């Protein structure tokens, strides 16, 4: 139904029996398979909230005149910009097993505190917003009640919650990156 709307009668009048084939490509864990399932109207390709679920290419017939190729996510062979790599890990594009989760969450919390300090402190019940690194992670554990026996912070649980909430958009609509400055804007910023 949706596929037939995408490739409507205007496109098919000349070549009635031709099928349009599209390829869906992108970085891991951005929703390529989910998009295909939505257009198809049902779960025809496997999806999950982690990278690496789609392992091979698969053609899916979306409508009478539309087929889509679901592909595994692709990354650059080498990420030289570690800041960009860390941000890709925040959203789950890079597998969690590749990074130290405590360090990743501490960096994410620092970024969130820089962009939206009041909302982050309220959400995670942070009493000392000047805390940094593992101390900030410990603040989240204490504020949210992620404590084990003896009052020891449950860092694993805190990291799981922080990453899940960020990846699910529960933290709010935000961007961690600024748009690149034009030559004139960069020059003006340097003179200030």
N, C-alpha and C positions, 0 to 999 in steps of 0.2 A: 504494500500500500504506500508506504513512504517512498520506497525506491521508485515506484511508478510515477510519483509526484516529482521526484528529483529529475527524472528523465521523462519529462512529459511528452505529450503528443506532438508539440512543436519540433522537438528534437528527433522524433522517430518517424515523422511523415516521410522523409526522403528514404531512409534505410530502416524499414519497419522491423527487420529481423536482426539488426545489429545490437549487440549488448555492449554497454559502456562498462569498462573495467577501471576501477580506481584502486590506488594503493594508499593505505594509511600508515604513515611513518612518523616517528618521533622518539624522544628519549624514553627510557623505561618509566613505567608507573604514572603515565599521564592520562590514561583512559582510552587508548586506541581500541581495545577490544570492547570496552563498555559502549563506546560510540557505535560500533558495528552492531552490537546486541540491541541497542536502542532503536537504530534504524531498521533492523530486521523485525523488531517487535517481540523478541524472545531471546533466551539465553542459548545461543548457538555456538559461541566460543567461550572458553573458560576464562574467568576473571578472578582477581584477588587484589587485596590492598597491599601488595608488595611487588617489587620488580622481579622479572624472570619467569613469570607464569607462562607467557607465550614463548615457546621455544622454537617453533618452526613457522614457516609461512603457510597460510591457509586461505583459500578462496571461499567466500561466503556469498551466496545468491541472496541479495537484499530485496530485489523486486524483479519483475519480468524482464527488465532491460538494464539491470544494474547488478554488478558483482564487485565486491570489495575484497582486497587482499589485506588480511591481518598480518602484521609483521612483528617480530620481536623488537624491543626497544634498542636503540642504538646510541652509543656515547662516543665521544672522541677517543682515539686510542690512548692519548695522554692528556691529562688536564694539568696544564702548567700553573694555572691560577688556583691556588689552594683555597682562596676565599669562595670562588665559584664552586669548587668541588664540595666544600663544606655546605654551601647552600643547597646544592643538589642532594646532599645526604639528608638535610632537614626535611625535604619533601618526599624522601624515599626513593629517589631516582637511583641512588647508589645504595647497594645492599647494606643493611644495618651491621652485618658481621664484619664489614671492612673497616669500620670506625670504632673507636673507643666510645661507647655510648655515654659514659659519664662526661667525657670531654665535649662530645657533640651537644649534649643537653645544656651543659654550662655555657657553651658558645651561643646556642640558640636563646637561652634566657638573657644573656648579655645583649644580644641583638634586639630582642623584644623590649628589654628595659630601655634601650637607646631610642627605639622608634615610638613606643607607647608605654612609658614607665608607669603611669597611674593605673591603666587597665591591666597591665601585667602584674603589678603588685597586688591589686584587688583580686584578680583571678586566682593567683597562686598563694594568696595570703602571706605575702612577704612583708615582714615587719621592718627589716633593715635593707632598704633599697640600695644602699651603698655597698652591700656585700658583693663579692665577685667570685668567679670560679666555683669551686666545690662548696664554698660557704653559701653561695646563692642557691645552689642545689639543695643544701642542707636546710636553708630557710623554707624552701618549698615543702620539703618533707615534714618539717615541724608545723608549718602553717596548714597544710592539707591533712595532717595526721597520718602520714606514711611512716609509721614507726614500728619497729620490731620490739621484741622483748628487751627490757633494760633501757628503753628509750633510744635505741640505735636507729638512725635514719635508714629507711628502706629505699636506697638509691635506685635499685632496679625498677621498683614500682613507680617511683617518681619519673624516671626517664621514660618508661613506657607510656605513662599518662601524658607527659609533656609532648612527646613526639606524636602520639595519637591525636591529641587535641589540636596540635598545630596542623597536622596533615589533613584532618577532617574539617578544617576551617572554623573550629569552635573558638579560636583565639580572636577571630575577627578578620575583617578585610584589611589587608595591609600589604605593603611591599617592603622588602628589606634592601632594595637597591634604588638608587636615584637614576634618573635618566641621564645619559651622558651629556656633558655640557658642550655647547658649540664653541668654536674658537673664540668668539667675542665674549661669551659668558665666562669662559675659563680665564681670559685675560682680565676681565673685570674682577673676578674673584681673587686673583693674585694681587691686584692693586689695593684691595681693601685691607 
